[in-house]
Amino acid sequence: MSDDNAGNSEKVKMLTADGKLVEIDKAVLEEVSKKQKSTNKEIYDWMQNPSKRKL
């Protein structure tokens, strides 16, 4: 596996949800962190939750 940018990009170490240690490009992490996050209300509205049923 060849990488044209080998040595040019800064890497950061992160843990995956299943506990594996991985290295990713710092630029990728910075791009993802700029995206708008969902609010709790947006998630609640999106969920199909029995507690949302109207009585």
Buried (B, 14 or more C-beta within 10 A) or exposed (E): EEEEEEEEEEEEEEEEEEEEEEEEBEEEEEEEEEEEEEEEEEEEEEEEEEEEEEE
